[in-house]
Amino acid sequence: MKKKLYIISVTLILLNISSCNKDSLDLKPLDQYDLESVWNGTDASLIQSFINNIYLGLPDGFIGDRFITSSYVDETMLVFNRNTSSINQSLISPSSFHGFDNNEGSSDNYVWENAYRNIRACNVFFDNIETSSAVTAVQKDLLKGEVHFLRAYLYQMLVSVYGGVPIITKGYKLNEDYKVLRNTYAECIKFIVEECDQAVTSLPLRAAQKGRASKGAALALKSRVYLDAASDLHNSKASWAGSYAHPELVGYVSGDRTARWQSAKDAAKAVMDLGLYSLYKPDPQPGDDIAKNYADIFLLNETSEDIFVKYYLSKIGINNIARYNAPNGFHCYGGNTPIGQLVDAYEMKDGSKFSWNNPVNAAKPYLDREPRFYASILYDGAYLRPRPVDIQGSDPLGIVQTGKFEKWNSTTNKIDIIPGLDTRQSAIESWNGTYTGYYLMKFMNRSVNGQFDWQDNPWRFIRFTEILMNYAEACLELGQEEEATKYINMIRKRAGLPGVTTSGQALVESYRHERRIELAFENNRFFDIRRWMIGAQAYTDVQGIDIVYKLNTDKITTTPTYKVIPSVIARAWNPSFYFLPIKLDELNKNNKLIQNPLY
């Protein structure tokens, strides 16, 4: 309805203009400003608004029908169009692996186009800010710090999925020559680090306004960049790429890898030494609700972990995480459903591994799991929130139902199978039900009705726990196991788990497990799998769970039985997946670009 009213309003305005003096056609629009007004005017708020638009260009996980990366990796599976979805197909066929589209069916060149569009805005800023009289020298320095950070963030996003890309530092105009070579991976990392360093010199320790860049954010981004640069993928000299002639585009071809790990450690330590950030509720006491404490990290408007975040207002209606991901039996879209392998990776509350081969675990798989499980996964029998009014007659309690129920039919003297309200055979809605038997809980606010309402919790681009993880990983790679273990166990203690006691490669695996669970769905796993070069282990067929509540001999009560579904949908690793391909349109526009390996 709003769209129709908008179209009618525009039509009336155009009709009115056509009947007025022709001079009215020369009027400037009241809802937008040209660059002349921004840079040669006297209104500082226009420059700030220009920068605000660049912030808006940083993609996050609360917009659209999925997280940017979780359904491209061994965390979730998108429920829509299982056999035709570009996401699901891209995990089988290299020819379909063409980038993160912002919504199913939109541009599949989203990362490249979005990043360079906003990089151009950064460059336009630098081309004009020095001559602007709208802001003071002190204000200019602060704004330049923000835009250096934003340009670094955008290039880091590009390099993490394409390798070396063209470094553009000016705002191109019409009819200029746009044909430029890709810079090497090493050149790109050097440029991004330099951008971070320039940002650090200009930015305050804490941003004056929440959501803006700070010194801590720039140092944290530098930590992320150095960690990626030191990892296996970028130090393999593209040995996985066969006879690829340009390994310098996707990694280092020379240099000291130990020095890179030391840089990664130092960058993380620089954030820690600021003394501004800390783990949220790091020392749980007996009786504390640890699952709630963990959930609150992502629901509260602010915590001690926040380094760089994106804020929302529920009345604006952008953070639609609940609508797109809550179960279909709540009139929501299902969206990104956790896969069985991730669910099974959550430990028991005593720190032991969950196993379907353990009869106790298999009989009650959702009992006595570690606290983060309950804050992250919606499983059969979990409480979400009261059902919509039209469904409360079928379930007055708001309990998730992903199983099937046997019910005795006294008329036919046979057992009827009644699908749960949140299955793909649900009597409520079926097109959006889970295939895996699970739904997302992390980031969800139980007080928000996802069918109609929006959430206002922030998206954490970078939080302090990631920095501690980065530091621990760099220590491991430098052979400093005691120091690494100290910080791994800090995170486990906050989660109510015993510390790890492993060493050697077993400690590396313990760390990787902890990072997978702690940072689940936060847009880290996609990149971790690649930089660790463990794609073949991670990209396997999606598993799910088949739950049947078997009718007991009294023909009234039931007992749940669980059977792992070994292949809900096929997934397979291909080495070409290490990087995204540059789209043909870009190659046609710029014939100096070199395609990535194996495409």
C-alpha positions as CSV (number, residue, x, y, z in Angstrom):
1,M,0.0,0.0,0.0
2,K,2.8,2.4,0.8
3,K,4.4,1.8,-2.5
4,K,1.2,2.6,-4.4
5,L,0.7,5.8,-2.4
6,Y,4.3,6.8,-3.2
7,I,3.8,6.3,-6.9
8,I,0.5,8.3,-6.9
9,S,2.2,11.2,-5.0
10,V,5.1,11.4,-7.4
11,T,2.6,11.4,-10.3
12,L,0.7,14.3,-8.8
13,I,3.9,16.3,-8.4
14,L,5.0,15.7,-12.0
15,L,1.5,16.8,-13.2
16,N,1.7,19.9,-11.1
17,I,5.2,20.8,-12.4
18,S,4.1,20.4,-16.0
19,S,1.4,23.1,-15.5
20,C,3.7,25.6,-13.9
21,N,6.3,28.0,-15.1
22,K,9.2,26.4,-16.9
23,D,11.6,28.1,-14.4
24,S,10.3,25.6,-11.8
25,L,12.2,22.9,-13.7
26,D,15.4,24.6,-12.6
27,L,14.6,24.2,-8.9
28,K,16.9,22.0,-6.9
29,P,15.2,18.9,-5.3
30,L,14.5,19.4,-1.6
31,D,15.2,15.7,-0.7
32,Q,18.8,15.5,-2.0
33,Y,22.0,17.6,-2.4
34,D,24.5,17.7,-5.2
35,L,28.2,17.4,-4.5
36,E,28.7,21.1,-5.1
37,S,26.5,21.9,-2.1
38,V,28.3,19.3,0.0
39,W,31.9,20.4,-0.6
40,N,31.6,24.1,-1.5
41,G,28.8,25.0,0.9
42,T,28.9,26.0,4.5
43,D,26.8,23.2,6.1
44,A,29.0,20.7,7.9
45,S,26.1,18.4,8.4
46,L,26.1,17.6,4.6
47,I,29.6,16.3,4.8
48,Q,28.7,14.2,7.9
49,S,25.7,12.9,6.0
50,F,28.0,12.0,3.1
51,I,30.1,9.9,5.4
52,N,27.1,8.4,7.1
53,N,26.1,6.9,3.7
54,I,29.5,5.2,3.5
55,Y,28.8,3.6,7.0
56,L,25.5,2.4,5.6
57,G,27.4,0.7,2.8
58,L,29.1,-1.8,5.2
59,P,27.0,-4.9,4.9
60,D,25.8,-6.7,8.1
61,G,23.8,-9.8,9.0
62,F,20.6,-8.2,10.0
63,I,19.4,-7.1,6.5
64,G,17.8,-9.4,4.0
65,D,16.8,-13.0,4.1
66,R,20.1,-14.4,5.5
67,F,23.4,-13.7,7.0
68,I,26.0,-12.6,4.5
69,T,28.1,-15.8,4.8
70,S,26.5,-18.4,7.2
71,S,24.5,-20.2,4.5
72,Y,27.6,-20.4,2.3
73,V,29.4,-22.3,5.0
74,D,28.9,-25.2,7.5
75,E,26.7,-23.1,9.8
76,T,23.3,-22.8,8.2
77,M,21.2,-23.8,5.2
78,L,18.8,-21.5,3.5
79,V,15.3,-23.0,3.4
80,F,14.0,-21.2,0.4
81,N,14.1,-23.0,-3.0
82,R,16.3,-25.8,-1.8
83,N,17.2,-27.2,-5.2
84,T,17.3,-23.9,-7.2
85,S,18.7,-21.3,-4.7
86,S,21.8,-19.7,-6.0
87,I,23.3,-20.1,-2.5
88,N,22.6,-23.9,-2.3
89,Q,23.7,-24.5,-5.8
90,S,26.9,-22.5,-5.3
91,L,28.0,-25.0,-2.7
92,I,28.0,-27.8,-5.3
93,S,29.0,-26.2,-8.6
94,P,32.0,-23.9,-9.0
95,S,30.2,-22.2,-11.9
96,S,27.5,-21.1,-9.6
97,F,29.8,-19.8,-6.9
98,H,29.7,-16.2,-7.8
99,G,29.4,-14.0,-4.7
100,F,27.1,-12.9,-1.9
101,D,23.9,-11.4,-3.3
102,N,22.2,-9.2,-0.9
103,N,18.9,-10.9,-1.4
104,E,18.1,-14.0,-3.4
105,G,17.8,-13.0,-7.0
106,S,19.6,-9.7,-6.7
107,S,23.0,-8.8,-8.1
108,D,25.4,-11.6,-7.7
109,N,28.3,-9.1,-7.9
110,Y,27.3,-7.5,-4.6
111,V,30.6,-7.5,-2.7
112,W,32.6,-6.0,-5.6
113,E,30.0,-3.4,-6.7
114,N,29.1,-2.4,-3.2
115,A,32.6,-2.1,-2.0
116,Y,33.9,-0.1,-5.0
117,R,30.8,2.2,-4.9
118,N,31.6,3.1,-1.4
119,I,35.4,3.3,-1.9
120,R,34.6,5.8,-4.6
121,A,32.7,7.8,-2.0
122,C,35.7,7.7,0.3
123,N,37.9,8.9,-2.6
124,V,35.6,11.7,-3.4
125,F,35.8,12.8,0.3
126,F,39.6,12.9,0.2
127,D,39.5,14.7,-3.2
128,N,37.4,17.5,-1.7
129,I,37.8,17.7,2.1
130,E,40.9,19.9,2.2
131,T,39.3,22.8,0.3
132,S,36.0,22.7,2.3
133,S,35.3,25.7,4.5
134,A,32.4,24.0,6.3
135,V,34.5,22.3,8.9
136,T,37.5,23.3,11.0
137,A,40.9,21.8,10.7
138,V,40.3,19.7,13.9
139,Q,37.0,18.4,12.5
140,K,38.7,17.6,9.2
141,D,41.3,15.5,10.9
142,L,38.6,13.5,12.8
143,L,36.6,13.0,9.6
144,K,39.6,11.9,7.7
145,G,40.3,9.3,10.4
146,E,36.8,7.9,10.0
147,V,37.1,7.7,6.2
148,H,40.5,6.1,6.3
149,F,39.0,3.5,8.5
150,L,36.0,3.0,6.2
151,R,38.2,2.7,3.2
152,A,40.4,0.1,5.0
153,Y,37.3,-1.9,6.0
154,L,36.0,-1.9,2.5
155,Y,39.3,-3.0,1.0
156,Q,39.7,-5.7,3.6
157,M,36.3,-7.0,2.7
158,L,37.3,-7.1,-1.0
159,V,40.7,-8.7,-0.4
160,S,39.3,-11.4,1.9
161,V,37.2,-12.8,-0.9
162,Y,39.1,-11.8,-4.1
163,G,42.7,-11.6,-3.1
164,G,44.6,-8.7,-4.6
165,V,42.3,-6.0,-6.2
166,P,42.9,-2.7,-7.9
167,I,43.8,-0.1,-5.3
168,I,41.9,3.1,-6.3
169,T,42.5,6.2,-4.4
170,K,40.8,8.9,-6.5
171,G,37.2,9.5,-7.5
172,Y,37.0,8.7,-11.1
173,K,34.9,11.0,-13.3
174,L,33.1,10.4,-16.6
175,N,35.2,9.6,-19.7
176,E,38.3,8.7,-17.7
177,D,40.3,5.6,-18.4
178,Y,39.1,3.1,-15.8
179,K,41.4,0.2,-16.9
180,V,43.8,-0.6,-14.1
181,L,45.7,-3.7,-13.0
182,R,45.0,-5.7,-9.9
183,N,47.5,-4.9,-7.1
184,T,49.3,-7.9,-5.5
185,Y,47.9,-9.4,-2.3
186,A,51.0,-8.1,-0.5
187,E,50.4,-4.6,-1.8
188,C,46.8,-4.6,-0.7
189,I,47.6,-5.8,2.8
190,K,50.2,-3.0,3.1
191,F,47.7,-0.4,1.9
192,I,45.0,-1.6,4.3
193,V,47.4,-1.5,7.2
194,E,48.6,2.0,6.3
195,E,45.0,3.1,6.1
196,C,44.4,1.7,9.6
197,D,47.5,3.4,10.9
198,Q,46.4,6.8,9.5
199,A,43.0,6.3,11.1
200,V,44.6,5.5,14.5
201,T,46.4,8.8,14.5
202,S,43.2,10.8,13.9
203,L,40.5,8.9,15.8
204,P,39.6,9.2,19.5
205,L,39.9,6.2,21.9
206,R,36.1,6.2,22.0
207,A,33.9,7.6,19.3
208,A,31.9,10.6,20.3
209,Q,28.9,9.1,18.7
210,K,28.1,5.4,19.0
211,G,28.5,3.4,15.8
212,R,31.4,5.5,14.5
213,A,34.9,4.5,14.0
214,S,37.4,4.8,16.9
215,K,41.0,4.1,17.6
216,G,40.1,0.7,19.0
217,A,38.1,-0.1,15.8
218,A,41.0,0.7,13.6
219,L,43.4,-1.3,15.7
220,A,40.9,-4.2,15.7
221,L,40.5,-4.2,12.0
222,K,44.3,-4.3,11.7
223,S,44.3,-7.3,13.9
224,R,41.8,-9.1,11.6
225,V,43.9,-8.1,8.5
226,Y,47.2,-9.4,9.9
227,L,45.6,-12.7,11.1
228,D,44.2,-13.4,7.7
229,A,47.5,-12.4,6.0
230,A,49.6,-14.8,8.2
231,S,47.3,-17.8,7.7
232,D,47.9,-20.9,5.5
233,L,45.9,-19.8,2.4
234,H,47.9,-16.7,1.8
235,N,51.2,-18.4,2.4
236,S,50.7,-21.4,0.2
237,K,52.0,-19.7,-3.0
238,A,48.7,-20.9,-4.5
239,S,49.9,-24.5,-4.6
240,W,46.2,-25.5,-4.6
241,A,45.7,-23.6,-7.8
242,G,47.6,-25.8,-10.2
243,S,49.5,-23.9,-12.8
244,Y,48.0,-20.5,-12.0
245,A,50.4,-18.0,-13.4
246,H,49.8,-15.2,-10.8
247,P,50.1,-16.5,-7.3
248,E,51.1,-13.0,-6.1
249,L,47.4,-12.0,-6.6
250,V,46.1,-14.4,-4.0
251,G,48.9,-14.5,-1.4
252,Y,52.5,-13.9,-0.5
253,V,55.2,-15.3,-2.7
254,S,58.1,-14.3,-0.4
255,G,58.9,-12.9,3.0
256,D,59.0,-14.1,6.6
257,R,55.8,-15.8,7.7
258,T,56.9,-15.9,11.4
259,A,57.1,-12.1,11.2
260,R,53.5,-12.0,9.9
261,W,52.3,-14.0,12.9
262,Q,54.2,-11.7,15.2
263,S,52.5,-8.7,13.5
264,A,49.1,-10.5,14.1
265,K,49.9,-11.0,17.7
266,D,51.1,-7.5,18.2
267,A,48.0,-6.0,16.5
268,A,45.7,-8.0,18.8
269,K,47.7,-7.1,21.8
270,A,47.5,-3.4,20.9
271,V,43.7,-3.6,21.2
272,M,43.9,-5.5,24.5
273,D,46.4,-2.9,25.9
274,L,44.0,0.0,25.3
275,G,42.1,-1.2,28.5
276,L,38.8,-0.1,27.0
277,Y,37.3,-3.5,26.3
278,S,36.7,-6.7,28.3
279,L,34.7,-9.9,28.1
280,Y,31.1,-9.4,29.1
281,K,30.4,-11.1,32.5
282,P,33.6,-13.2,32.4
283,D,33.4,-14.9,35.7
284,P,30.0,-16.6,36.1
285,Q,29.0,-17.6,39.6
286,P,26.8,-20.6,40.8
287,G,23.2,-19.9,39.8
288,D,24.0,-17.4,37.1
289,D,22.1,-17.9,33.8
290,I,25.2,-18.3,31.6
291,A,23.1,-18.9,28.5
292,K,21.3,-15.5,29.0
293,N,24.6,-13.8,29.7
294,Y,25.9,-15.0,26.3
295,A,22.6,-14.1,24.5
296,D,22.7,-10.6,26.0
297,I,26.0,-9.9,24.2
298,F,24.0,-9.7,21.0
299,L,20.8,-8.3,22.4
300,L,21.9,-5.5,24.6
301,N,22.4,-2.0,23.1
302,E,25.9,-1.9,24.5
303,T,28.3,-4.2,26.3
304,S,32.0,-4.1,27.4
305,E,32.9,-6.2,24.3
306,D,31.7,-3.7,21.6
307,I,34.5,-2.4,19.4
308,F,32.7,-1.6,16.1
309,V,28.9,-1.9,15.9
310,K,26.0,-0.9,13.7
311,Y,22.9,0.4,15.5
312,Y,19.3,0.1,14.5
313,L,16.0,1.7,15.5
314,S,13.0,-0.7,15.5
315,K,10.7,1.9,14.2
316,I,12.7,2.3,11.0
317,G,12.2,-1.4,10.2
318,I,15.6,-2.6,9.0
319,N,16.7,-5.2,11.5
320,N,14.5,-8.1,10.3
321,I,16.5,-10.9,11.9
322,A,13.4,-12.4,13.6
323,R,11.1,-12.2,10.6
324,Y,13.5,-13.9,8.2
325,N,14.8,-16.6,10.6
326,A,12.3,-17.5,13.2
327,P,10.2,-20.7,12.6
328,N,7.4,-20.9,10.1
329,G,5.0,-22.0,12.8
330,F,5.3,-18.4,14.2
331,H,4.4,-17.0,10.7
332,C,8.1,-16.2,10.1
333,Y,10.3,-17.2,7.1
334,G,12.6,-19.9,8.6
335,G,15.6,-18.5,6.7
336,N,19.0,-19.7,7.8
337,T,18.6,-23.0,9.6
338,P,21.5,-24.4,11.6
339,I,22.9,-27.6,10.1
340,G,23.2,-30.8,12.1
341,Q,27.0,-30.8,12.1
342,L,27.1,-27.4,13.9
343,V,24.5,-28.4,16.4
344,D,26.4,-31.6,17.2
345,A,29.6,-29.6,17.7
346,Y,28.3,-27.9,20.8
347,E,29.8,-29.7,23.8
348,M,28.0,-31.1,26.9
349,K,28.0,-28.8,29.9
350,D,30.8,-30.8,31.5
351,G,33.0,-30.1,28.5
352,S,32.8,-33.6,27.0
353,K,32.0,-34.1,23.3
354,F,28.4,-34.8,22.3
355,S,28.1,-38.0,20.3
356,W,25.2,-39.9,18.7
357,N,27.1,-43.1,19.5
358,N,26.7,-42.3,23.2
359,P,23.3,-43.9,24.2
360,V,22.7,-41.3,26.9
361,N,23.4,-38.4,24.4
362,A,21.3,-40.0,21.7
363,A,18.3,-40.6,23.9
364,K,18.1,-36.9,25.1
365,P,20.3,-35.0,22.7
366,Y,19.3,-31.5,23.9
367,L,19.7,-32.1,27.6
368,D,22.8,-30.9,29.5
369,R,24.5,-29.1,26.6
370,E,26.8,-26.2,27.1
371,P,25.1,-22.8,27.7
372,R,25.9,-21.3,24.3
373,F,23.9,-24.1,22.7
374,Y,20.7,-22.8,24.3
375,A,21.4,-19.2,23.4
376,S,22.2,-20.1,19.8
377,I,20.0,-23.0,18.6
378,L,16.2,-23.5,18.5
379,Y,15.6,-27.2,18.7
380,D,12.5,-29.4,19.1
381,G,11.1,-28.7,22.5
382,A,12.7,-25.3,23.0
383,Y,10.7,-22.3,24.2
384,L,10.7,-19.3,21.8
385,R,7.7,-17.0,22.6
386,P,3.9,-17.2,22.6
387,R,2.6,-18.3,19.2
388,P,0.5,-15.8,17.1
389,V,-3.0,-15.6,18.2
390,D,-4.4,-17.7,15.4
391,I,-2.1,-20.6,16.4
392,Q,-2.2,-20.5,20.2
393,G,-5.1,-23.0,20.1
394,S,-2.6,-25.6,18.7
395,D,0.2,-24.6,21.0
396,P,-0.5,-22.3,23.9
397,L,3.0,-22.5,25.3
398,G,5.2,-21.4,22.3
399,I,7.3,-24.6,22.2
400,V,9.2,-25.3,19.0
401,Q,7.9,-28.4,17.2
402,T,10.2,-29.8,14.5
403,G,9.2,-33.5,15.0
404,K,6.3,-35.6,14.0
405,F,3.8,-37.0,16.4
406,E,2.1,-40.4,16.3
407,K,-1.6,-40.2,17.4
408,W,-4.0,-43.1,17.7
409,N,-7.1,-42.8,15.5
410,S,-9.8,-44.7,17.2
411,T,-12.1,-44.4,14.2
412,T,-9.7,-46.1,11.8
413,N,-7.8,-48.1,14.5
414,K,-4.6,-46.8,13.0
415,I,-1.8,-44.5,13.9
416,D,-1.9,-41.0,12.3
417,I,1.2,-39.0,11.8
418,I,0.8,-35.3,12.8
419,P,3.6,-33.0,11.6
420,G,4.9,-30.5,14.2
421,L,3.9,-26.9,13.7
422,D,7.5,-25.9,12.6
423,T,8.1,-28.7,10.1
424,R,7.9,-28.5,6.3
425,Q,4.6,-30.3,6.6
426,S,3.2,-27.8,9.1
427,A,-0.5,-27.1,9.0
428,I,0.4,-23.5,9.5
429,E,2.9,-22.8,6.6
430,S,5.0,-25.3,4.7
431,W,7.1,-23.4,2.2
432,N,9.4,-22.0,4.8
433,G,10.0,-24.9,7.2
434,T,13.4,-26.2,8.2
435,Y,14.9,-29.2,6.4
436,T,17.5,-29.7,9.2
437,G,15.2,-29.8,12.2
438,Y,16.7,-26.7,13.7
439,Y,16.2,-22.9,13.7
440,L,18.3,-20.0,14.7
441,M,18.1,-18.5,18.2
442,K,21.2,-16.3,18.4
443,F,20.4,-12.6,18.0
444,M,16.7,-13.3,18.5
445,N,14.8,-11.2,21.1
446,R,12.0,-13.4,22.6
447,S,10.0,-10.3,23.4
448,V,9.7,-9.3,19.7
449,N,7.0,-10.7,17.5
450,G,8.9,-11.3,14.3
451,Q,5.7,-11.6,12.3
452,F,5.0,-7.9,12.6
453,D,7.8,-6.2,14.6
454,W,11.4,-5.3,14.1
455,Q,14.4,-5.7,16.5
456,D,16.7,-2.9,17.5
457,N,19.7,-4.8,18.8
458,P,23.0,-3.8,17.1
459,W,25.1,-5.8,14.7
460,R,28.6,-6.3,16.1
461,F,31.1,-6.0,13.3
462,I,33.9,-6.6,15.7
463,R,33.8,-7.5,19.4
464,F,36.5,-8.1,21.9
465,T,36.2,-11.8,22.1
466,E,37.3,-12.0,18.4
467,I,40.5,-10.1,19.4
468,L,41.3,-12.5,22.2
469,M,40.8,-15.3,19.7
470,N,43.1,-13.6,17.2
471,Y,45.7,-13.2,19.9
472,A,45.5,-16.8,21.0
473,E,45.8,-18.1,17.4
474,A,48.9,-16.0,16.8
475,C,50.4,-17.3,20.0
476,L,49.7,-20.8,18.9
477,E,51.5,-20.3,15.6
478,L,54.4,-18.8,17.4
479,G,54.7,-21.8,19.6
480,Q,53.5,-19.9,22.7
481,E,51.0,-22.6,23.8
482,E,50.8,-21.5,27.5
483,E,49.8,-18.0,26.6
484,A,47.3,-19.2,24.0
485,T,45.7,-21.6,26.4
486,K,45.3,-18.8,29.0
487,Y,43.1,-16.8,26.6
488,I,41.2,-19.7,25.2
489,N,40.2,-20.7,28.7
490,M,39.1,-17.2,29.6
491,I,36.5,-17.5,26.9
492,R,35.5,-21.1,28.0
493,K,35.3,-20.0,31.6
494,R,32.8,-17.2,30.6
495,A,30.8,-20.0,28.8
496,G,30.7,-22.1,32.0
497,L,33.1,-24.8,30.6
498,P,36.2,-26.3,32.0
499,G,39.5,-25.2,30.5
500,V,41.3,-27.1,27.7
501,T,44.4,-29.0,28.6
502,T,45.5,-30.2,25.2
503,S,48.8,-29.4,23.4
504,G,50.3,-29.5,20.0
505,Q,47.9,-30.1,17.1
506,A,45.2,-31.1,19.5
507,L,45.4,-27.6,21.1
508,V,45.1,-26.1,17.6
509,E,41.9,-28.1,17.1
510,S,40.6,-27.1,20.5
511,Y,41.1,-23.5,19.6
512,R,39.4,-23.9,16.2
513,H,36.5,-25.6,17.9
514,E,36.2,-22.8,20.4
515,R,36.3,-20.1,17.7
516,R,33.7,-21.9,15.7
517,I,31.2,-22.1,18.6
518,E,31.9,-18.7,20.2
519,L,31.7,-16.8,16.9
520,A,29.0,-18.8,15.2
521,F,26.8,-16.9,12.7
522,E,29.0,-13.7,13.1
523,N,30.5,-13.8,9.6
524,N,33.8,-15.4,10.7
525,R,33.5,-19.1,9.8
526,F,33.4,-18.5,6.1
527,F,36.8,-16.9,6.2
528,D,38.3,-19.2,8.8
529,I,37.6,-22.3,6.8
530,R,39.4,-20.7,3.8
531,R,42.4,-19.3,5.6
532,W,42.9,-22.6,7.5
533,M,42.5,-24.5,4.2
534,I,40.0,-27.0,5.7
535,G,37.3,-26.7,3.1
536,A,37.3,-30.4,2.3
537,Q,36.5,-31.3,5.9
538,A,33.9,-28.5,6.3
539,Y,32.0,-28.7,3.0
540,T,30.2,-32.0,3.3
541,D,26.5,-32.9,2.8
542,V,24.2,-31.1,5.2
543,Q,22.9,-33.3,8.0
544,G,19.6,-32.9,9.8
545,I,17.5,-34.7,12.4
546,D,14.3,-36.7,12.0
547,I,12.3,-36.7,15.2
548,V,9.3,-39.0,15.7
549,Y,7.2,-39.0,18.9
550,K,6.4,-42.7,19.0
551,L,3.1,-43.8,20.5
552,N,3.5,-45.8,23.7
553,T,1.4,-48.9,24.4
554,D,-1.2,-46.8,26.3
555,K,-1.9,-45.2,22.9
556,I,-1.8,-41.8,24.6
557,T,1.7,-40.8,25.7
558,T,4.6,-40.6,23.3
559,T,8.4,-41.0,23.5
560,P,10.7,-39.1,21.1
561,T,13.1,-41.0,18.9
562,Y,15.9,-39.3,17.0
563,K,17.5,-40.3,13.7
564,V,20.3,-38.4,11.9
565,I,19.5,-37.5,8.3
566,P,22.9,-38.0,6.6
567,S,22.2,-35.8,3.6
568,V,19.6,-33.1,3.6
569,I,21.3,-31.5,0.7
570,A,24.6,-32.1,-1.1
571,R,27.6,-29.9,-0.5
572,A,31.1,-30.5,-1.8
573,W,34.3,-28.6,-1.7
574,N,36.1,-27.3,-4.8
575,P,39.5,-25.5,-4.5
576,S,38.1,-22.7,-6.7
577,F,36.0,-21.8,-3.7
578,Y,39.0,-20.3,-1.9
579,F,38.2,-17.0,-3.8
580,L,35.3,-15.5,-5.6
581,P,35.6,-15.1,-9.4
582,I,35.7,-11.6,-10.8
583,K,32.5,-11.3,-12.8
584,L,32.6,-11.3,-16.6
585,D,31.1,-7.8,-16.7
586,E,34.0,-6.4,-14.8
587,L,36.5,-8.3,-16.9
588,N,34.9,-6.9,-20.0
589,K,34.9,-3.3,-18.7
590,N,38.6,-3.6,-17.6
591,N,40.7,-6.0,-19.8
592,K,43.7,-5.5,-17.5
593,L,42.0,-7.5,-14.8
594,I,43.3,-11.1,-14.3
595,Q,40.7,-13.8,-13.3
596,N,41.2,-15.7,-10.0
597,P,42.4,-19.3,-10.1
598,L,40.4,-22.2,-11.4
599,Y,37.7,-20.1,-13.0
